[in-house]
Amino acid sequence: MLYWDYAAAAPPYDEVVQTVEQIMRLHYANPSSLHRAGMEAERLITRAREVCAAALAVQPHEILFTSGATESNNLAIKGAALQYQGRGRHIVTTQLEHPSVYESCRQLQELGWEVSFVAPTGTGIVDPADIAAAIRPDTVLVSVMHVNNEIGTVQPLREIGQGIKAVNRRTLFHVDGVQGYGKLETRLKEWQAELYSLSPHKIRGPRGTGILVVREGTALFPLLTGGSHENGNRAGTENVAGIVASAKAVRMSGEQREELVRRLIPLRNRLLHFIAAMPELVLNSGEDGAPHIVHFSYLGMKGEVLARKLEELGMTVSTRSACSSRLAEPSRILLSMGRDVPAALGGIRISLGDIHTDADVALLEQALLTAVQSLKKAEGGMK
């Protein structure tokens, strides 16, 4: 099997696996304990915080460890909304967001907050002017993802950040950076972002650990209470092995980013051109998108059908975000871009990683041809 679902979960680096095993075997003490073993575990977390901070060009005390990007996004959005509700009860986000952002905002709506869901253009890009136009004096937070997890579009975060601060300096800016880090440059200061979420298992780190950057001067209302862990932002005994291994993945993926992008762009462009030449398929991704994601639709055919056929041919692909892939309804992302229901039901996502080669792409192309021809024959026999 060839694995083409790096955007859902990337295989961990060997060094990450080794680190998890080593920490679990040797440093199992609670980092809050006052004995030597506990203090050794605490020092490992402190060093991991420093490594992540260096990679993201922030201060170590601005790094907060969570259980994953879903928790990071929930904490950023709900924590900011609850902390600053005295400023107002209005939030701005987009129709393109990951479910962990989109549903957090919908939940706040049910609790009385107002949320403006800004629509993208037909290419899946959000116009910074539309974001700025949605901001009001009572807007507490704007949340926009760096890279869309389904179709790979890259949002103009610098212009969005400038527009936010030009309208309301007190409005916080949260960036969901899950699909961007390790593939694109991360410039929180340039974006004027106070909050930034990251998922290590997308960059060959472990599952079960997340990162949230909380810039100095920004406070969050804790969603988990109990102990004073993570500077009082998140109670719960720290996952020492996951945190240390995550820091290793953050460092390695940051150091290897330029080389990875250099290798991925020709592979992605080859796939884009191949798919564009197949009359049965419609591209939803463009060459100006993230280097690791290619998304297309097979009109009139549910994406799951084509995905299963490709799996029979040795290719593992996905239909959309892993958090939404088991849903039967059309893709919310494609509908927001103006695609019709058949296109939104027929989506397939291919996401590339550092293991892929030109020969692998050739095998995928052949599998796509075979799968489409097979499904066309089946459709013809049913008429």
N, C-alpha and C positions, 0 to 999 in steps of 0.2 A: 504494500500500500504506500502511495505517496500522499503525504499530509499537506493539505493546502488550507489550513484553518488557523494560521498563526494569530490572527486578530482575535480569535476566541480564547486560545491558550497556546503559549509557545512552550516547546520542550525545554526543561531547565538546563542551564549550563552544567557540565560535569562538576565544575567547581562549586556550584550552588548546592548540588546534591551532597557533595562531600562535606560542605560546611554545615548543612542541616544535620547530617549524621554525627559529625564531630561535636557540635554544640549540644545536641540532645544527649550524647553519651557522657560528656565531660562537664557541661555547665547547666545542669538541670535545676539548680537552686533558684528560689524565688528572688528576683532582683530587689525586692523591697526588704528582704531580710538583712539584719545588721551584722550577721556573721561573715567571715571571709568569703565563703562560697557565694553568698548573696551579693556581696560587693563586687566580686569578680564578674558576675553576670551583669550587674549594673554598669560596670565599666565597658563591657562589650556593647551594650545598648548605646552608651554615650559615644563610643567610637563609630558605631553605625550611623548615628545621627550626624556626626561630623562628615562622614563620607557622603551621605545623601545631600547634605547642605552644600558641600563643595561642588557636587555635580550639578546642582540646581542654582548655584550662585546666590544662596541665601544664608542666613545665620543658623547655627545648629538649634538654637531654641525655637526657631520657626518651623522645625520639622516635627510633625505629630504622627505617630504610628497607630494604625487602625487594623481592622480585620480584613480590609479589602477596599477597592475603589467604591463599591456600593455604599459602604459605611462612610467613607470619606465624603462622597457626594451628599449623602443624607445629612451628615454633620455640618458640612459647609452651608447647605441651604437652610435646613431647619434651625441649626444653631445660630446662624446670622439673623434669620427672621425673628426668632424668639428673643435674642439678645437686644436687637435694635428696634423692636416693635414700637418703642416710644417715638421713633423717627417717622414711622408710617407702617402700613401693612400692604405694600405693593411690591411685587417682584416682576422682573422681566426675564424671559428666557425665549427659546426658539422651539419650533415644531420639529426640529431635527434631533433633539437631545436623546441621550441614552435613557432607558426606562428608569434608572436610579435617580436621574435628575427630573425627568418628566413627571414621574409618579410622586416624587417628593413635593413638587409644586402643586400637583393636583390635590394631594392630601392637605396641603396648607390652604388651598381654595376651600375645601370642605370645612376647615376650621375658621373661615372668615377672611383670609387674606385674598387680595385681588392679584391675579396673575395675567400678564400679557404674553401670549405665545406668538412670537413674531414669525411670519412665514418666510421661507427662503425663496430665492429665484428658481427658475426652472432648471438651473444647473446645480442646485443644492448649496448655493452660497448665500449667506445672510448679508444684506446690505447694511453697513454700519449706520447709514442715515436712518434706516427703519428702527434700529435699536435705539438710537438717540431720540427719535421722535416718540418712542414709547415711554421714555423716562419722565417721571413727574417729581414734584418736590417731596412726595412721600415714598419714593422708590428706595427701598432698603438695599436691594441686591439685583445684579444682573448675572445670569449664568449662561455661558456659551462654551460649547466644546471646541477643542482645537481641531480635531479631525473626526469626521463622522465615521462611526464604527461600521456602518453598512456599506456606504458608497465611496468613502475615502476623501470626500471634499474637505479642503483646508479653509478654515475661516480666517478672515483678515483681523486678527486679534489686536494688532497695534492700532489700527484705525477705530476698531470698536472701543478699545480702552480710552483712546483720546476723546471719542464722542461722548462716552459716559461721563468722564470727568469735566468736560466742557459744559455739560448740562447740569450736573449735580455732583460736586466734589465729594459729598458724603456717601454717595451710592457705592457699595462694595462691588467688586468684580471677581466672580469665580470662574475659573477655567477648568473644565474636565479635560485633563491632558492625557488620558489613558492611551489613546491611539497615536499620540504625537511624539511622546518622549522616546528617544532612541532612533527615531526616523527623521524628525525635523528639529530645528533649533528651538530651545526653550528659553524664552526671554521674559521672565516675569516682570522685571523692572520696566522694560520697554512697553509691555502690555498694560502696565499699571494695575496688575492683578494682585489683590490681597489674598486670594484663596486659590489653591491649585491642587488637583487630585491626581494620583498616580497609582497604577496597578502593577506590582512587580511580576505577576505571572504572565503579563503580556510581553515582557521583555526578558524572558527566560529565567525569571525568578520563581520563588515558591508561591503556591496558593495560600490563602488564609492570612495574608498580610497586605496592608495598604499604607499609603502615605498621603498626608494632607499637609500642604504648606499653609501656615497661618502667619501672614506677615506681621511684624511687630506693630503694635497699636491696634490690632484687630482682636476683638473678643468674641467668643462663641458661647452660647448657652449649652452646657453639656447635655447630651442625650442619654448617656450612661453615667449613673452616679454610684458612689460607693467610696472607693479609695481616692487618693490624690494623684493617681498615675497621670502621666503625660501633662504635667503642669496643671492638673485639675480639669483638663478638657475631656478626658475619657477614662473612666474607672475600669479596672480589670488588670489582672496579672499579665505582664507583657509576654508575648511569644518570642522569647529570646532567639531561638533557632531561626524562626521565620524572619525576624528583624535583621539579624546579622547577614543571613543569606540574601535578603532583599537588597541590602546595601551593596553587597557584592554584585548583584545583577544590575543595579542602577549604575554603579561605577563602570562595569564592563560594557554595558550597552551604550553608555555615553561615550566611552573611549573608542568604540568600534563603529559609531554611527556613520561617519563619513565613508568608511570603506563599505559598510552595508548598503548605503544608499547608492554608491557607485555601482555596486553589483546588481541591485534590485531594479533600478530604473530601466535598463535595457530589457530585462525580462518582463517587467510590467508592460512596457510599450509594445513588445512583440505580441503579448497576449491581447492588448487592446486592438491592435491592427488585425489580428487573426479573427477575433470575435466580431469586429465591425464588418468584416467581409462575409460573414455568415448571414444570409437573409432571414433565417428563422430567429436570430438573436438581436436584441436591442441593448446597446451599452448604456449604463447609467453612470459610469465613471469616466473621467476625462484625464488627459495627459498632465494636467496641472494639479492633479490630486496627490494624495500621499503615495509614496513609492511602493507600498506593500499591499494595496487593496485594488482589486478589479471586480466590478459588479455589473451584472447584465441580467436581462429578463428574456425568458422564452415565452413569447406571447401565446396565450391559450393553453399553457401547460403549467400546472403548479410546480413551484420550485422543488418541492420535495420529491416529485417524480423524477426529475432530471438528476437531482442529487443522489437518489438511490441507484439510478442507472450508472452514474459515474462511479459510485462506490463498487458496483459489480465489476467495473473495469479497472479497479485498483486506484481510484482517485477519491480522496476524502475532501469534500468541499462543504460549505454551509449555505443555508438559504438566507440568513440575515444575522443580526446580533444573536449570540448564543443565549442571551437572557430572554429573547423573544422567539427563538426558532421553533418552539413547540406549539406556538399559537397558529390557529388556522386562518385568522383574518388577514387581509392584505397588509402590506408593509406601510406603517404610518409614515415612514420617511419618504417613500416614493409617492404616496398620495399627497404629501405636503408640497412636493415638487411639481404637482400637476399631472403626474402619470395616471393613466386610467387603471381600473381594477384589474384587468388581465395582466398588465405589466407589474402591478404591485403584488400580485399573487405568484408571479413566475420568476421572482428574483433568485439569483445565485451569487454568492460571494466567494471569490478566490483570494486568499491572503497569503502572501509570500514570506519566506523566512530565509535565514542565512544558509540553510542547507541546499536550497534550490539552485539548479544549474540550467543551462540552455537545453541540455538533453532532457531534463525533467519536463521543461515547458513543451518540448516537442511531443513527449508522451501524453501530456495533458491535452494538447491540441488534437492529437489523434483520437483520444478518448472522447473528446467533445464531438468530433465529427461522427464517430461511431454511435454515440449515444443519441444524438439528434436524428441521424438517419434511422435508427432503430425505432425511436418514438414516432417519427413521421410515418413509418410503415404501419405501426400499430394503430395510429390515428386513422390511416387510410382504410385499414381493414375493418374498423368500427363503423365507418360511414355506410 
